[in-house]
Amino acid sequence: MAARTVLAKHLSKILRPLELPCARRRLYSTAASGLKVGYVPEHFSTPLFFAQSEGYYKDVGLSPEFKPFLTGTGDMIKALKENDIDMAVGLTEGWVAGLGNRRAEYKIVGTYVQSPLRWAISTGDNREDIQSIADLQGKCFGVSRLGSGSYVMAFVLARQQGWPGNPPVSFNILGTFKNLRAAVRDREADAFMWEYFTSKKYYDNNEIKYIGSIYTPWPSWTITAADSLLNNEPNTRTIGKFFSAVNKGIQHFRTNPEKAVDYISTNLDYTAEDAREWMKTVNFADDVSVVDRSVIIDKTFTILNDANVIENAEAVDPKTFVIDTPAFRG
């Protein structure tokens, strides 16, 4: 139980979100009013960009404002709570951990990416003392922030490996991906976890070293809406319109693969070759308004609880994590 208490305490300490884009080009707002949507400016955001560039939001009467979060899901939890954003696209494990530890004022309303996420485990290329996952037992993991996917998955990894301790590893909060890469070379952290294809460029240039991978056994990216947005029926219709436009953006992504490669390699931190390889592995949802409750409730919550991520799980009703209404279908 001590590990659960440590994690829950950390989750309550939410840092101010960083709003610096990691891309030279970013999603933008075409109007001061409209839906405010948090997102992570990585390759997964490409269909959101296509929905905007092709006018799909405009077609349904929306002009959403997209706000990038360089440090990911954990900071979006705080932004939803403080009404800085209305909706967010982030990592499923981060959303479920936030809800499970009752630090959240949002619900899961949609599925964005159906395929699992490949979390790559990395250390510095100069770290001869670390050659395998087994060498990381009891070591220090760099994380973007407390409550982030990189933080939560370190507990899942420790559980999978059977590492003892409460908590089983220590943490250094480092914020950005750039800081994480520097920290493992400078021995401020021993390892960190990040999406594989985002990390690959830095394996290729010998800045960091690949140690291994862990896959999420659930759809990797889901969509949340703030409770304040959901408490108003006209707003739920707005969510449906947003989903309709995103579905079209996903379809455009699927039917224009080279356009997607060009966008990713030109505007984001990926080579064209890596973008093409990533596209072979990713499966966006056919309909983002659909949430598999059994996966969220029975699988994700259960695994996170087993990994000591959820505090006092018996007092939590995971059935309340998801809201799915016909209005979300446009």
N, C-alpha and C positions, 0 to 999 in steps of 0.2 A: 504493500500500500504506500510505502514511502515514495517509490518512483512515481506513482500516480499523483501524489501530493506535490512533488517537485514540479512535474510537468504542468499541473493545473495552476500552480503559483506563477510559473513562467508565462503561461498563456494569458494571464491577467495583466501582464506588463506589456502594453502595446505601444510600440514606438511610432513616432510621426512618420507618415509615408513619404518616401522619396518620389518625386515626380519627374525626375530627369529621364528623358527617353534614351533607350539604348540603340535606337535606330536613327539614321539621318532623316528619314521620313516617317511621319507618325500619323495616326488617325487624328482627325481634327473635328471641331464643331462648326456647323454652318449656321448656327443660330444660338443666341444667348439662352433661350428657353429650350427645354426638351429633356429627354432622358439622359441621365449621367451614368455612364457605364465604365467600370474599372476593368482593366485588362493588363496582361503581361506582354510587353512588346517583343515577342519572340516569333518564330516561324509559325506557331500555332494560331497566331492572330491573323494570318493571311486572308481567310474567308471573311472576317469582319471588315478588312480593308476593301475586299472586292465588293461586298454589299454596299459600301459607301461609294466607291469609284464608279460602280455601274448604276447608281441611282436607286437602288432597291429600298433604302430607307425613305427617300423622298417619295417614292411611288406609294407608300402607305401613310404618308403624311407625317413622317418623323424626321427630326434632325438631331440625332443623338450626339451628345458630347462624350468623347472617349478620353478617359484619363489613364495614362500609363503608370503602372506600379512596378518599378524596377526590382523591388524586393519581394514581389509576389503576393501570394494568398494571405499571409498573415497580416500585412498592412491593409489589405482590402477589407478584412474583418473589422478593423477599427474604423475605416472610412464608411462602411455601411452603418455601423452603430452611430456614428456622428452625423449621418445624412450628408456626407461629402459626396457620396455616389448613391444611385438608386439600385443599380444592378452590378453584377461582377461576373467575370468568367475566370475561374481559377481551379486549383487542384482539389479533387474530391476529398482526399485525406485531410487537407487543411480545413475544408468546410465542415466535415463530419467531426473532426476533433474540436473545433470551435463550438459547434452545437452540443456535442457530448459533454463538454466541460462548462456549459451554460454561460459562455462568455460572448454570446452572439445575439444579434437582433436581426436575423434574416432567416430565410428558408431556401432550400434547394428547389428550384422550379424547372430546371431543364438539364439536358445532357448535351454537351458540346462535342467532345471526342469520345467515341465508343471504345477505342483500342486502349490497352494499358500503357502506362508511362514506363519507359526504361530509365531508371535512375542509375547513372554511372557513379561509381565510387572512385575518387581521384586523390592522389597525393602529389607532392612536388616531384618533378623529374629528377631532382638531386637527392631524393630521399632513399638511399640505398638500404636503410633499415626497415623499409616497408615494401614488401613484395607481394603480399596476399591479404585477403580480408582477415585472415586469422591474426595477422600482425597488428590489427587495429583494436583488439580487445583491450578495454580499459583506457583507450587513448582519447585525445581531444578532437572532436569534430567541429569544424567551422560550419556555421549556419547563417543564413541571410538574416533571420530574426527569430525570436522565440515564437513558436506556434506556426512557423512556416512549414511547407512540405518537406524541406531539407531537414528540419528539426524533427518532425513527426516520424519521418521514414528512418531516421537513425535509431529510434526506439524499435521500429519494426525489424530492422536489420539485426539489432542486438537480440531480439526475441528469436528470430530465425536461426541465429548462430548459437543460441543458448548461453549468452554471456551473462554472468552474475553481476550483482551490484544494483544499488538504488541511488541514483540512476546508473545504468551500466557503462556509460561513457560520460565524459565531460564536454562542455560546449564553449565555443567562443563566438559571440555575435559579431558578424563582420559586414553585414549589409549587402553589398553588391557582389556579383559574380567576379568582377575584377579583384576585389579585396580578398575573396576566398582563394583565388588562384595565387595571389601574392603570399597569403598567409601560410599555405602549405609548403611553399619554397623557403619562407623565412622562419619556419618552425613555430609559428604562432598558432598553428593547428596541425594536426597530423593527417587529416583527411577531410573531404567534404563530399556531398552528394548533389548532383545536378543532372539535368536531362542530358542523355548521351550525345545527341547530335549538336547541342549547344556547346558541349565540352570538346568535341572531336577536333575542331580546329586547333585547339591548344595541346592536344596529344601530338598532332602532326608537326607542330613547331617546337616540340620538346619543352614546353613550359610546364606542363603537368603530366602525370603518368597515370594510366588506366590500371585500376586494381581489380575491378569486377563490376557486376551489375545486379540490381534487384528490380523486379517488375511488380507493379501494382496489380493485384488480382481483381481490379474493378475498373470501370470506365475512368479515364485519367482526368478529364476536364468536365466540370459541371457548372451550371449557371445558377446564381443566387439572386434573390431580390430582397431588399430591405423590408422589414415588417411594416415600416411607415408607408411604403409603396403598396404593399399587399392589402392594407386596410381600407382601400378605396376602390370600388368597382370599376370606375373609368380607367384607373391605372392598370387593372388587370387586363383590360382590353388593349391598353398600350403595350403591355408585355407580349400579348399575342401578335400584334403588328410587328414588334421587334423580332420575334421569333420567325415570322414569315419572311422578313427580309434576310435574316441570317441564313435560313434554309436555302434561299436563292444564292446567297454568297457562297455557300458550300457547294452547291451544284455548279456554279461558275468555276470554282476551284477544281472540281473534278473533271470538267470538260475542257479546261484550258491549262493543262499541266505545265507547258513551257512558259506560259505567262506567269504562273505561280513561281516557277524556278527563277525567272528573271526578277520578279519582285523580291523574293527572299534573298537572292544573291546580290542584288543591287542595293537594297535598303536595310537589310539586316546582316548580322555578323556570321554569315554562312557562305561556303563556296557553292557554286552551281552543282558540283558533283555530290556534295553532302546533302544539298536540298533534294536532289533526285532520289538519293538513297532513303532519306527520311520519308519522302512521299510514298515509297513502297511499303512503309510500315504503319502509316497513320490511317485511321478510319474515322472520319467525322460522322456524327450522327445523321441518319436520314431525316429525322424530324427532331429538332432540338427541344421541342416542347414535351417530349416523352422522357419520363424518369422511371427506371426499373426499381421500384420500391424494395424489392427483395434483395437487390444488390446493395443498395444503400443501407437498408435496415439490418438484413441478416448477415451480409458478408463484411462490408466495410466497417461498420460499427463493432461487430464481433471481433474482427481481427485487431482493430485498434485497441479494443478493451483488453484482449489477450496480451497485447504488447505493452500494457500498463500506460497507455496514452489517455484513457478515460478514467476520471476520478469518480468514485461512488456511482458506478454504472447502474446499480439497481434502482437508483432514484431518477434515472433518465428514461424517458419514453421515446425511442428513436422513430416511432411512427409519426411524431410531430415534426420531424426534420424536413419532410417533403410536402409540398403543396402542388397538386396537379388538378387544374380545372379546365373545362372546355374552352373557357375564354382565352387560355394561353395558345390555342390553336388558330388564332387569327380571325 
